Amino acid sequence: MAAPEDSTAPNQARAKPRGGRIRRHWPFLLFFAALVAYCGYLQLEFRGALGQLFFVRIFFQIALAALVIAILKNVVGVKTLGMFAPVIIALALLFSGVVLGLSILGAVLGVVVLTRAAMVRERVQEAHRVAILVTMTGVTITSLAIVGLELGQHELFFGILLPVLISSWMAERYVEQVRRVGWEAPSAALGWTLAGVIISFLVITQDPLVDFVLTNPLTWSVLVALHWFLGTRIRFRLGDRFRFSGIRRYNLGDGPTAGDFGDDVLTMPVRNREFVERYNAPELMALLSKDRAKALLVPQGIPMARTFLTLHLREDLGRFRTWLDGQQQFVIKPAGAHGGEGIILVRGRHGDAYETNEGRRDGAALEAHARAILDGEYRGGTRDAVVVEELLHPDGELKDLAAQGLPDLRIICFRGYPVMAMARIPTRASGGKANLHLGAIAAGVRLSTGRIVHAVWRGFPYPVNPDTGARLVGRQVPRWREILEIATEAQSLSGLGFAGVDIAIDAQRGVVVMEVNRRPGLEIQNANAAGLLRRLRMVESLGADGRSTEERIAAIVQLDAANWGVPSSGPGAAVPAAGGPSPEG
């Protein structure tokens, strides 16, 4: 089917006066003009001299390799362990060669990973943990040098050139991510890191290319311009084309509709540039942690889980230790982490042992976990706060959706309008957590009806619960209108213009806001088998019209009932057989 008749409507709000667009770029244009003029002057006056500056050659090797890694990350869409770690490691391979260098790196990483794995249960604070790994990296490289000395293999001495801190940090990140989310994603990141090392090595060893860039300063400004273009104009990463291949070809409304819907898909570069950066103030992005969001929203009438304690300093741990006595059920979570990391659910107590989602833990173990949160274990080393709050229990109407854990709902809200929703259903694979990257189910919920219309598990359509076999598609979410109203109010009162509001239905308290996410993920599109960008553009076109919450929700229900302007082929239409998540039920 052809593109929808009103397909231009979602893009109307993007039109801006030409003068306004140019004024926004003036600082960069002035900087770039000055850079071009300076590089042109160097090209005319010092080109011959530049060829003799061999000691600065390494900087242009780094610049070229950094371009390659930036393309891998932003154009291809791969993840590596560290931003430009492959570039630094590739420089070390200049002396050892790629085969021997990677072999030495593999040996170092192997020893360090084993060392880190041996410390998994020791609860060593991160700074000391990484310092131990740095020590073991030194021990490994020294041992290789001794072997080289004894066997006359002097090439092994080149192991001393490996970046010790980066190698240790990579191993730390890898093992920690494996512990938190399993093997698949961290191993893929490690694989792409090694691929980045090899590609970087191939680039920096192209002597004619490096010499050309070094002796032609105008190419320096070309590198800057290329980074600017790729960093501001890329809308679809290659990885996104695969990840959202189904919803680029089909849209699910009353039934799946075939067509070219690539422009409807919200990708990460577009989300960050055009919605997060534009509609979420930087100071809110930096300050609106879980505990601060709760302090802001609860006094304004937004129902949220009750907070028992908030710990900011190690000195507060004594208060936590005292409070633990006699407690049966509660949740411990980092205030600033994301993706469900660092959350412990305490479901009961037997004597001195607590039943948690990570097995039995005693009070000392829970205190150690709180200490790790304070030390920044789940926030990249940055100090964090500990939030101890009530444990919510699933409402009876939703309890059978999951074999264990608490199902929740993610509502994407934009400028006071709900625009897309999904249920996140825990599984045994996710450890009872409703986090998709851990193995929870993403089930799209239609805004106009509150019914589940599509479900995805591990990237593929899955209309039933893999644990229980219960059918998900067609299920009605209870109290749907109330959920939309509370989610919309939470987003508006938070000060964020674009947010993902996480909601649970507690057996005792009813609808409760769990979190207001400042940078919501994009898998909700696969869950709904529909692109989010079309909806956001349509809401942008509505402008700030002063409508009440009820009026805004009514407008969205009307738009959703009309399939957001996409003609429907009806429930009997064909669906794609392969090529990513499809809109079949």
Secondary structure, 3 states (H helix, E strand, C coil): CCCCCCCCHHHHHHCCCHHHHHHHCHHHHHHHHHHHHHHHHHHHHHHHHHCCCHHHHHHHHHHHHHHHHHHHHHHHCCCCCCCCHHHHHHHHHHHHCHHHHHHHHHHHHHHHHHHHHHCCCCCCCHHHHHHHHHHHHHHHHHHHHHHHHHHCCHHHHHHHHCCHHHHHHHHHHHHHHHHHHCCHHHHHHHHHHHHHHHHHHHHHCCHHHHHHHHHCCHHHHHHHHHHHHHHHHCCCCHHHHHHCHHHHHEEECCCEEECCCHHHCCCHHHHHHHHHHHHCCHHHHHHCCHHHHHHHHHHHCCCECCEEEEECCHHHHHHHHHHHCCCCCEEEEECCCCCCCCCEEEEEEECCEEEECCEEEEHHHHHHHHHHHHCCCCCCCCCCCEEEECCCCECCCCHHHCCCCCCEEEEEEECCEEEEEEEEECCCCCCCCCCHHHCCEEEEECCCCCEEEEEEECCEECCECCCCCCECCCCECCCHHHHHHHHHHHHHHHCCCEEEEEEEEECCCEEEEEEEECCCCCCHHHHHCCCCHHHHHHHHHHCCCCCCHHHHHHHHHHHHHCHHHCCCCCCCCCCCCCCCCCCCC
